[in-house]
Amino acid sequence: MIVVTGAAGFIGSCMVKKLNDAGHSDILAVDDFSRPEKNRNLEGKKLWGQVHRNNFVRWLERNHADVDAVLHLGARTDTTETDTAIFDELNLEYSRALWMLCAGFQIPFLYASSAATYGLGEIGYSDAHAIIPNLKPLNPYGQSKQDFDVWVLGILDREEKEDPAATLCPPAWAGFKFFNVYGPNEYHKGRMASVIFHTARQIKATGGMKLFRSHRPDFKDGEQSRDFIYMKDVVDVLLFFLEKRPPNAIYNLGTGKARTFLDLATGTFRALNLEPNISFVDTPADIRDTYQYFTQAEMDKLRSAGYHEPFYGLEEGIEDYVQRYLKEETTY
């Protein structure tokens, strides 16, 4: 059995679909299942069963012998949330509990980190383990992901230096610093959905798209850049790690190529067969000081681990997303 936490969410539900397509129907979906707009993401998926996230730790303690792997993709992902206690509970302590259970029961464990850990990118975007403890996230969400990554590296160090015979780590594990993921099944994410999603919605409603104005002199309006990665590439990588078990490590998961928001919005208009109609508004004050202006993943570690498939180009991914999913708001 394969466990997917956050299974009703964006990446989690797409991962369930990917596992189904790969022949897996023995999937345990873990989430809170309290939002109908999220549960829609699981319609038509083949599952062994569902367990509420609050009950999963006890379930795993009792049923660990039936579990082949845990894909921990559930998290609180709101970058505007300021209550650190929420992140400590859902993103840090919960993840630690699952790690320790998977280590003790020797269950492979894959988990979602985030490129939000890189903050302003002051020291670059390398996923080298030696650099990770020095990263400075800009918000409590990013800090919670950073805290767990650093905790994992501390556990790894203890196992290697203090007691090599101890079972402090799962037999196979990997963390993934997701960069800007976009794609189907994000309908429920509201403000946190991708700019492509919001662009398509705004175009349908108004015929135009408003992007955030730059508030830095070194970036022109619309030239804020991110490493945008299509959801289908993300789940392909996760399946590769599940099946092939490359070296245990924390990995970047982006494309390795930053693109501007102007490129993204223009590509969305063109995918809808429309001429671009783009204007600019001030970045909201509550996120202005913690807004990333540039991200670009260093991808050498992932490629060295044996994943050599090409990633969707931005325009290619936008076209697939818009034409196959957003036009009719269908799920993956």
C-alpha positions as CSV (number, residue, x, y, z in Angstrom):
1,M,0.0,0.0,0.0
2,I,1.2,3.5,-0.8
3,V,0.1,6.4,1.5
4,V,-0.3,9.9,0.1
5,T,-0.9,12.7,2.6
6,G,-2.5,15.8,1.3
7,A,-4.3,13.5,-1.1
8,A,-7.2,15.8,-1.8
9,G,-5.0,18.8,-2.4
10,F,-3.2,20.0,-5.5
11,I,-0.1,17.9,-5.9
12,G,-1.4,15.1,-3.7
13,S,-4.4,14.4,-5.9
14,C,-2.3,14.6,-9.1
15,M,0.1,12.1,-7.5
16,V,-2.8,9.8,-6.8
17,K,-3.8,10.0,-10.5
18,K,-0.2,9.3,-11.5
19,L,-0.1,6.3,-9.3
20,N,-3.3,5.0,-10.7
21,D,-2.0,5.4,-14.2
22,A,1.1,3.4,-13.2
23,G,-1.1,0.6,-12.0
24,H,-1.4,1.3,-8.3
25,S,-4.9,1.2,-6.8
26,D,-3.8,0.3,-3.3
27,I,-3.5,3.9,-2.2
28,L,-4.5,5.3,1.2
29,A,-5.5,8.9,1.0
30,V,-4.8,11.1,4.0
31,D,-6.3,14.6,4.4
32,D,-8.9,16.4,6.4
33,F,-11.6,15.9,3.8
34,S,-13.6,18.8,5.1
35,R,-13.7,20.9,1.9
36,P,-16.0,19.7,-0.9
37,E,-14.0,21.8,-3.5
38,K,-10.9,19.8,-2.5
39,N,-12.6,16.4,-2.4
40,R,-13.6,16.9,-6.0
41,N,-9.9,16.3,-6.8
42,L,-10.3,12.7,-5.8
43,E,-13.4,11.9,-7.9
44,G,-12.7,9.0,-10.2
45,K,-9.5,8.1,-8.5
46,K,-8.9,4.5,-7.3
47,L,-8.2,4.3,-3.6
48,W,-7.8,1.6,-1.0
49,G,-9.3,3.9,1.6
50,Q,-9.2,7.3,3.3
51,V,-8.0,8.3,6.8
52,H,-8.3,11.7,8.4
53,R,-4.9,13.3,8.9
54,N,-5.6,13.6,12.7
55,N,-6.0,9.8,12.9
56,F,-3.2,8.8,10.6
57,V,-0.3,8.6,13.1
58,R,-2.2,6.1,15.1
59,W,-3.3,4.3,12.0
60,L,0.3,4.0,10.8
61,E,1.4,2.7,14.2
62,R,-1.2,-0.1,13.9
63,N,-1.0,-0.9,10.2
64,H,2.7,-0.2,9.3
65,A,3.2,-3.7,8.0
66,D,0.8,-3.0,5.1
67,V,2.6,0.2,4.0
68,D,5.2,0.1,1.2
69,A,5.9,3.9,1.1
70,V,4.6,7.2,2.5
71,L,4.5,10.3,0.2
72,H,4.1,13.2,2.6
73,L,2.7,15.9,0.4
74,G,0.2,17.5,2.9
75,A,1.0,20.8,4.5
76,R,-0.3,24.2,5.4
77,T,0.9,26.2,2.4
78,D,-0.5,29.7,2.9
79,T,2.4,32.1,2.6
80,T,0.3,35.0,4.1
81,E,-0.5,33.1,7.3
82,T,1.4,34.6,10.2
83,D,0.4,32.2,13.0
84,T,3.6,30.2,13.5
85,A,1.8,27.7,15.8
86,I,-0.2,26.4,12.9
87,F,2.9,25.7,10.9
88,D,4.7,24.2,13.8
89,E,1.9,21.8,14.3
90,L,1.0,20.9,10.7
91,N,4.3,21.3,8.8
92,L,7.0,20.6,11.4
93,E,5.8,18.4,14.3
94,Y,3.5,16.3,12.1
95,S,6.3,15.7,9.6
96,R,8.7,14.8,12.3
97,A,6.2,12.2,13.7
98,L,5.8,10.6,10.3
99,W,9.6,10.6,9.7
100,M,10.3,8.8,13.0
101,L,7.5,6.2,12.4
102,C,8.8,5.5,8.9
103,A,12.4,5.2,10.3
104,G,11.3,2.9,13.0
105,F,9.2,0.7,10.7
106,Q,11.6,1.0,7.8
107,I,9.1,2.5,5.4
108,P,10.4,4.6,2.4
109,F,9.4,8.3,2.9
110,L,9.2,11.1,0.3
111,Y,8.2,14.6,1.5
112,A,7.5,18.0,0.1
113,S,9.8,20.9,1.0
114,S,9.6,24.2,-0.8
115,A,11.7,26.8,-2.7
116,A,10.2,29.3,-0.2
117,T,13.1,28.2,2.0
118,Y,15.5,30.1,-0.2
119,G,14.1,33.5,0.8
120,L,15.5,36.3,-1.4
121,G,18.2,33.9,-2.8
122,E,21.0,35.7,-1.0
123,I,23.2,32.6,-1.2
124,G,21.8,31.2,-4.4
125,Y,19.6,28.2,-5.1
126,S,21.8,25.3,-4.5
127,D,20.4,22.2,-2.8
128,A,23.8,21.1,-1.4
129,H,23.2,19.9,2.2
130,A,26.0,22.1,3.5
131,I,24.2,25.2,2.4
132,I,20.7,24.4,3.5
133,P,21.1,25.4,7.2
134,N,22.1,28.9,6.1
135,L,19.0,29.7,4.2
136,K,16.7,32.5,5.3
137,P,13.0,32.1,4.5
138,L,10.8,35.2,4.2
139,N,7.7,33.9,5.9
140,P,6.5,31.4,8.5
141,Y,5.5,28.9,5.8
142,G,9.0,28.9,4.3
143,Q,10.5,28.8,7.8
144,S,8.5,25.7,8.7
145,K,9.8,23.9,5.7
146,Q,13.3,25.1,6.4
147,D,13.0,23.9,10.0
148,F,12.1,20.4,8.9
149,D,14.8,20.2,6.3
150,V,17.4,21.2,8.9
151,W,16.0,18.7,11.4
152,V,16.3,15.9,8.7
153,L,19.9,16.9,8.1
154,G,20.6,16.8,11.8
155,I,19.1,13.3,12.0
156,L,21.2,12.2,9.1
157,D,24.3,13.6,10.8
158,R,23.6,11.8,14.0
159,E,23.1,8.5,12.2
160,E,26.3,8.9,10.3
161,K,28.6,10.2,13.0
162,E,27.2,9.0,16.3
163,D,25.5,5.7,15.7
164,P,25.8,4.2,12.2
165,A,23.9,1.2,13.3
166,A,20.9,3.2,14.5
167,T,17.7,3.4,12.4
168,L,17.1,7.1,12.6
169,C,16.2,7.4,8.9
170,P,13.8,5.6,6.6
171,P,15.5,3.1,4.4
172,A,14.8,5.3,1.3
173,W,13.9,9.0,1.6
174,A,14.0,12.2,-0.3
175,G,12.8,15.8,0.3
176,F,11.8,18.0,-2.7
177,K,12.1,21.8,-2.7
178,F,9.2,22.4,-5.0
179,F,9.6,25.6,-7.0
180,N,6.6,27.3,-8.6
181,V,4.3,24.4,-9.4
182,Y,1.3,25.1,-11.6
183,G,-1.3,22.8,-13.1
184,P,-4.8,21.2,-12.7
185,N,-6.5,20.5,-9.4
186,E,-5.5,23.8,-7.8
187,Y,-9.1,25.2,-8.1
188,H,-9.5,25.2,-4.3
189,K,-6.3,27.2,-3.5
190,G,-7.8,30.7,-3.8
191,R,-5.2,33.4,-3.4
192,M,-2.4,30.7,-3.3
193,A,-3.3,29.3,-6.7
194,S,-0.8,29.8,-9.6
195,V,-0.6,33.0,-11.6
196,I,-1.6,31.0,-14.6
197,F,-4.8,30.0,-12.9
198,H,-5.6,33.6,-11.9
199,T,-4.7,34.9,-15.3
200,A,-7.1,32.5,-17.0
201,R,-9.9,33.5,-14.5
202,Q,-9.3,37.2,-15.0
203,I,-9.2,36.9,-18.7
204,K,-12.5,35.1,-18.7
205,A,-14.1,37.7,-16.4
206,T,-12.5,41.0,-17.7
207,G,-10.6,40.3,-20.9
208,G,-7.4,41.4,-19.3
209,M,-4.8,40.4,-16.6
210,K,-3.3,42.5,-13.8
211,L,0.2,41.6,-12.7
212,F,2.0,42.9,-9.6
213,R,4.1,46.0,-10.2
214,S,7.7,45.8,-9.3
215,H,8.7,47.6,-6.2
216,R,12.5,47.2,-6.7
217,P,14.5,49.4,-9.1
218,D,16.5,46.4,-10.4
219,F,13.3,44.7,-11.8
220,K,11.0,46.2,-14.4
221,D,7.2,45.6,-14.0
222,G,6.4,42.0,-15.0
223,E,10.0,41.0,-15.0
224,Q,9.9,39.4,-11.6
225,S,11.0,35.8,-12.4
226,R,10.3,32.4,-11.0
227,D,11.2,28.8,-11.9
228,F,7.8,27.6,-13.0
229,I,7.4,23.8,-13.1
230,Y,4.4,22.0,-14.5
231,M,2.6,19.6,-12.1
232,K,3.0,16.7,-14.6
233,D,6.8,17.0,-14.3
234,V,6.5,17.0,-10.5
235,V,4.6,13.8,-10.3
236,D,6.8,12.1,-12.9
237,V,9.8,12.9,-10.6
238,L,8.1,11.6,-7.5
239,L,7.1,8.3,-9.3
240,F,10.7,7.9,-10.4
241,F,12.0,8.2,-6.8
242,L,9.3,5.8,-5.6
243,E,10.3,3.2,-8.1
244,K,14.0,3.7,-8.6
245,R,15.1,4.9,-5.2
246,P,18.0,7.2,-6.1
247,P,20.4,8.4,-3.4
248,N,18.7,9.7,-0.2
249,A,18.9,13.5,-0.1
250,I,17.1,16.8,-0.3
251,Y,16.6,17.8,-3.9
252,N,15.5,20.9,-5.8
253,L,12.5,20.3,-8.1
254,G,12.2,23.0,-10.7
255,T,13.1,23.3,-14.3
256,G,16.4,25.1,-13.8
257,K,15.2,28.0,-15.9
258,A,13.6,31.2,-14.5
259,R,10.9,32.9,-16.6
260,T,9.2,36.2,-16.1
261,F,5.6,36.7,-15.0
262,L,5.1,38.7,-18.2
263,D,6.1,35.6,-20.2
264,L,3.7,33.5,-18.1
265,A,0.7,35.9,-18.6
266,T,1.5,36.3,-22.3
267,G,1.6,32.6,-22.8
268,T,-1.8,32.2,-21.1
269,F,-3.4,34.7,-23.4
270,R,-1.9,32.9,-26.4
271,A,-3.1,29.5,-25.1
272,L,-6.6,31.1,-25.1
273,N,-6.0,32.4,-28.6
274,L,-6.2,36.0,-27.5
275,E,-3.9,39.0,-27.8
276,P,-2.2,39.9,-24.5
277,N,-4.0,42.7,-22.5
278,I,-1.8,43.1,-19.4
279,S,-1.7,45.9,-16.8
280,F,0.0,46.3,-13.4
281,V,-1.2,46.9,-9.8
282,D,0.8,47.4,-6.6
283,T,1.9,44.2,-4.8
284,P,-0.4,43.9,-1.7
285,A,1.2,45.5,1.3
286,D,0.9,42.3,3.4
287,I,3.3,40.3,1.1
288,R,5.4,43.1,-0.5
289,D,8.3,42.8,1.9
290,T,8.4,39.0,1.6
291,Y,7.9,38.7,-2.1
292,Q,10.5,36.7,-4.1
293,Y,11.6,38.5,-7.2
294,F,13.7,35.7,-8.6
295,T,14.0,31.9,-8.2
296,Q,15.9,29.4,-10.3
297,A,16.6,25.9,-9.2
298,E,20.1,24.3,-9.5
299,M,19.2,20.9,-10.9
300,D,22.5,19.1,-11.1
301,K,21.8,16.9,-8.1
302,L,18.5,15.6,-9.5
303,R,20.0,14.9,-12.9
304,S,23.0,13.2,-11.3
305,A,20.5,11.0,-9.4
306,G,19.4,9.6,-12.7
307,Y,16.4,11.6,-13.7
308,H,17.0,12.6,-17.3
309,E,13.5,13.3,-18.7
310,P,13.0,16.7,-20.2
311,F,10.7,19.1,-18.5
312,Y,7.8,20.9,-20.0
313,G,8.7,24.3,-21.4
314,L,6.7,27.2,-19.9
315,E,4.6,27.8,-23.1
316,E,4.1,24.0,-23.6
317,G,2.9,23.5,-20.0
318,I,0.6,26.5,-20.1
319,E,-1.0,25.3,-23.3
320,D,-1.6,21.9,-21.9
321,Y,-3.0,23.3,-18.6
322,V,-5.2,25.9,-20.2
323,Q,-6.5,23.8,-23.1
324,R,-7.0,20.5,-21.3
325,Y,-8.1,21.7,-17.9
326,L,-8.8,25.4,-17.3
327,K,-11.1,26.0,-20.2
328,E,-13.7,23.6,-18.8
329,E,-12.3,23.5,-15.2
330,T,-11.8,19.7,-15.3
331,T,-9.5,17.8,-13.0
332,Y,-6.5,15.6,-13.6
